[in-house]
Amino acid sequence: MRRIAAHYLIDRSQLIARPLIELDDQGSVVSVGEWERLDNIPMTEFYAGALTAGFVNAHSHVELSYLRGAIERNTGFGGFARAIGQVRGNYTMSQRLSALRAAMAQMWEEGVQAVGDIINDLSSLEAKSFSPIMWHNFAECFGLNARIEGVEELLSHSAELGLKATLTPHSTYSLQDSVLSEIVSREELLSIHFMESEDECRLYQGSGSLHDWYERMGWECDFLSHGSPARRIVNIVPRDKKLLLVHNCCLTEKDCQLLTEHFTHPISWVLCPASNDYISSLRPPVELLRKMGASIALGTDSLASNENLSLLDEIRLLGDVPLVEALEWATLGGAKALGMEDQIGSVEVGKRPGIVLLEGLCIEHGEPHLTPFTTSRRLV
Ligand SMILES: [Zn+2]
């Protein structure tokens, strides 16, 4: 049994003073109470700062960790995709493995409990099988000539290692309709890169850099008659599927409404502000989604388009969102997105959420804020 006390607990959008949390040897929460005088409670660890549940990184590509610093900022959407293709072959497998192991270890230390991780190759799987982090691997189907058979190996190898993995489509501009339809009929949970750039919409109108690139390469799309990325999702994805839509920088209110009305489960809108800033200086539609009462989660994307995999740094880029709310997106929001909310995401009796300490916060008029000195570290 472990007893942990602190100045504050930030949980489910609440700032709670003087928390006292009891956990069993497996890290399950046994009770959540309040302390009055610490010298009365034997065997209690006290921390100066605020506790929170472990974080959930709802969108990452940990296998791309070796590309940290390899691609310039502000190349734009098309430039980024081309640059990845150019530098990918310059690294040995041993460099790739040490980069992803280091990134995974740092995520755990900083308090990440679970990750929704996109996989396009086998490189990260063995390390994940030894990692204490909970992984949902999205084996991604990518490319206008892609077929599902091409990613079956990712699923079978994950299963052999006891890792959770499901098939997912990359986006609404990189797969033909027959493949997209087959994936969505097979899987319940889908993670789709969505409206990261205006070019996704413009492709359907016959313009923009994606359209020009496809035309130059002689690639044809069988899906442009849907009219827009949002329409394509509504036309193809059955309403009872659970969806993570990732990025959403160029989402309009109309499309948000169209998608929200189509699905019976709330869509998880996953925001990756540091990556958007890195690639194209765009911002995710934080205010629109808050206004719509949407379910929000946070992700870091990969180290190819981010300087680190820190959810605190993502929160720093969200603008004026109250910290208690942003922390809910970084914990329970992500847990709901990955269907793990019964186990993690909040400090509630029976869950094993991990306990993370935030140090260096500033608290003014009962409202916590991050400072440049705020850090997070795992206690449990
Ligand atoms: Zn991504």
Boltz pocket constraint, residues with backbone or C-beta under 6 A from the ligand:
constraints:
  - pocket:
      binder: B
      contacts: [[A, 59], [A, 60], [A, 61], [A, 118], [A, 193], [A, 246], [A, 301], [A, 302]]
      max_distance: 6.0
